[in-house]
Amino acid sequence: MATDYYKVLGVDRKATPDAIKAAYRKLARKFHPDLNPNDEAAKRRFQEINEANEVLSDPENRKKYDKYGEHWKHADQIEAAEKERRAQGAHSGGASAGQGFGGFGGATTLSEEEMQDLFGSMFGGGSGQRTVKFRGPDYQAESHLELVDAARTHKQTISVNGKQLRFTVPAGVENGQTIRIAGRGGPGANGGPNGDLYITFVVKDHPRFKRTGADLHTNLDIDLSTAVLGGEVILDTLDGRVKMKVAPLTQNGTRAKLKGKGFPVYRKEGTFGDLYVTYNVKLPASLTAEQRALFEQLANTEPRP
């Protein structure tokens, strides 16, 4: 029995592209081999999920699948065969072939014998004796990264259809970005080329840094005396600690920029965004008697309205 890709992803046949994408991501995370080591059933389920997504996430593939079911990869050949059959039927006064080919719930216009002959000719057998090369299917995978990992070029290993693949993660990849690795998808048929592998990056939020493109944003607490008198503070960045000078009378919410201390720009080696630091002036939680006296003295020197 043919696999129903809609049932594999648990979506309705009228599901929107966003619904299909959400269903795929949820299931891919649940059955990912990295989260289910030594679980053959989860591995097979993960392969089914990737296969279903490869078909349903592509509008053209989905259209062919809805019409031809398990034979969607051979839609062009099927349509050519149906066209030829209709032409022959018209010349002989036979019935028209307009019912479709065998998508789920549809009737086939070709007999079983004709179907076998059609696919036999495609794959080197049958009366046609011609061989057609077919490109292999594309695979989809996800790579989960911490923000600090996305900031450096490094190697990573992921599991794709039960096989381990080591690839290079370029510095500066963004959350949701997809890269293509040619020829690492499914095998082709009859000597046809392999499909490609598409890897989508999922970059986790950082507890201290917010990323907007190649720029980073963070907050830094400074005490009241530093805000009033100025001074130096230490800031932890993604690539180490830096000293920052705080100007006297710095107001709460003041923003400073550290040029070139942001995120690396994707595919532009040596180019970085900026780091924006917002100062949060901290009031003391308690005062000594001497400190309170000093603040009272300061208050008495302030101009009255």
N, C-alpha and C positions, 0 to 999 in steps of 0.2 A: 504493500500500500504506500502511495506517495506521501511524503512528509508535508504537512500543512504548516507553512512558515508562520502564518498568523497565529495558529495555536501554540507554536513553539515560543513566540514572544508574548502570548497571552493577550493579544489585542484583537479588536474587531476588524473585519475586512474593510471598513470605512474609516479606520483610524487615521488621524492626521500624521504628517511627518514628525511633528514634535512628540506626539504620543508614542510613536514607534521608537524614536530616539531615547525617550525616557525609559520605556520598557526594556530596551536593549541594555542601557547603562545599569539599570537596577539588577537585571539578571546576570550580566557579565561580572559585576562585582560579587554577587552571591556565589557563583559557580567558578570563579577564577581559580585556575590550578594552584596559584601561589597561596590562596586561602584554603585550599582543599588538597593538601599534599597526599599522594598515594591513594587518592580516591578516583578510581577509574570511571565510575558512574558520573561524577561531577565533571571529569575531563570530557567525556562524550557529550554531556549536556552543554558544556561550554562551546564545543565545536558546533553543535546544532544551532546554538544562539548566534554565533558569528556568521554561520552560513545563512540563517534567516535574515539577519540584519544586512548582510551583503546584498541580498535581493531586494528587500522591502525598503531600504533607505535610499535606493536609487530609483528615481521616478520612472526612468525608461525600463529598467529591469522589472520593477513592480508591475508596470503595464503589461509586459510580456508574460510575467508569471500569472497575473490575473486571467489572462486569456488562454495560456497554454499549459498552466500547471507545471509539473515536473519537467516538461520539455521546453521550458522557456528559453534556454540557451540556444535552441535551434529554431527560434521563431522565424528568422529570415528564410531558412530552407523549407520550413513547413508552409509558410505563406506562398513561396514559389511553387511548391508541390500542389497546394490548393488551387492556385491560379491556373496551373497547367491542367488540373483535373476539371476545373470549371470550363475551361476552353474546350477540352475534349468532350465534356458533357453537352456543351452547347452545339458542337458539330454533330454529335450523335443523337441529339434530342433527349439526352438524359436529364436527370434532376439536377438542380443547382446545389452547389456545395456552399452553404452560407451559415452553417451552424456553429462554427468554431472548432477547436481541435481537442479539447480535453482539459481545460482548466477545471477547477473544482466545481462539480455540478453541471458541467457542459458536456455535450455529446461530441464525439469525434466525427469528422467528415471522411476520414480514410478508414478502410477496413484494417483489421489486424495484419493481414498479409501485406497490404500496401504500406502500412506503417513500418513493418519489419524491413521491407524492401527499401523504403526511404532511408531509414537509419542505417541499413546495411550499406547503402551506397555512400552515405556520409562517412562511415568508418572503414571503408575499404572493401566491403563485401557487396553482395547483391548484384543485380544485373548491370548496374551502372559502372561498377568497377572503378570508381573514382574516390580519392581520399581527400577529405577536407580537414585542415588543421584548425583546432579550436583553442583559443586562449583560455588559460586557467582562471578560476574565480579570484577576485580580490578578497583579502582578509582584512578585518578590522581588529584593532587592539587598543588598550589603554595603558598609559604609563603614568603612575602616580609619583609626584615629586614634592619634596619640601621646597620652600621658596629659596633657601640657601643652595639647594642642589640645582635649581633652574638657573642660578646665577653663574654656573661654571660649566665648561665643556667637560663631559665625562662619559664613561662607558656604563651601559646598563644592560641587564639581561632580563628578558621577559619570556613568558611561555605563550607560544602561538600554535594552536591546534596540536598540543601535546609535544611540541618541539621547543627547545631552548634557543633563543635568538639573542645574540649580543650585538648591540648597535651603539652609535655615538649620539649622545644628547647634546645639541649645540647650545652654548650659553645664550640666555635671553629668551628662551621659549616662553610663550604665554599660556595661561590657563585656557583650555579649549582649542588650542592650536593643533593642527594635524600636519604631520609630515608623511611623505611617501617614500617607501623603500622599494625600488623596482625589482621585480622578479622574485620577491619573497612571499608571494601569495600561493594559491593552489596550483598544482601541476596542470599543464595543458594536455590536450588530447591529440593523438596522432602526430606527435612531434611539435605541437603548437607551443607558443611561449607560456611561461608561468604568469600568473596574475601578480598583482602588486600588493604590498602590505601598507596599510594606512594606520599610523599610530597617533592617537589623540592624547594630548598631555592634560593631566588633571593636577594643577599646582595648588597645594593647600595654602590656606590663609596663614599668615604669620602673626604671632601674638603682639609684636611690636611695630612691624612695618606694614604699611599699606602701599600697594603698587599701582601706579597709573602709567601704563606704557613703560618707558624706561626710567621714570622718576619714582622715587620712594618718599614716603611721608611717615614721620614719627613724632612722638611727643617726648619732652624731656622736663622733668621736675627740677626746679632750682629754688633754693631757699630765699627768704625775703631779703637777707643782707646782701646776697649776691646780686639780686635784682636791683637793689637800691645803689649799692656801691660799685657794682661790676666785679669781674673776676674771671676765673677759668673753670670750666667744667669738663668732665670726661663723658664722651658719648660712645656707646657700642654700636658699630656699624656691621654690615654683613661680612666685611673683610677685616675686622679688627677695631681697636679703640683709637679714637682721635680726640685731641684737645680742642675745645672751642672757647673763644673769648666772648664773654657776655658784657655788653656795654652798660655803663651806669644808667640807672633809672629805666631799666628794661620793663616794659609793661607786661602784664599777664596776657597771653595769647599772641605775643610777638613771634613772628616767623623768621627764621634765618635759613640761608641756603648754603649748602656745601657743594660747590660745583664739582662734577665728575665723581661724586661719591654715591651715585644712584645705581641703577641696574644696568648691566651690559646690554647694548643694542644688538638685537638678533642679526647674525651674519655680518656684523661690522666690528671686527676684532679691534680692541683698544679704544672703542667708543662707548661712553657711559652716559647715563642720564644724571640728574642731580638729586641730592638728598635734602628734603625740606624738613626743618626741625621747628616745632611749635613749643614755645616755653610755657610751662605751667608754674606760676609762682605759688609756692607753698607757704601758707601761714603757719606759724608755730602752734603746736597743740597746747603748749603751756608756757608760762613765763615765770622767771624768778623775780623776786622782789626788786632786784637791781634792774633787770630788763624792763619791768613794768614802770619803774621810775623814769628810766630813759625815754620810754615811749610817751609818758605823760609830759615829760619835759619837751619832747619834740612836738607834741600836740599843742603845747602852750606857745610855741614859737610860730605855729602856722597862722597865716593871715585869716582874720575873721571876715565872714561875708557882710 
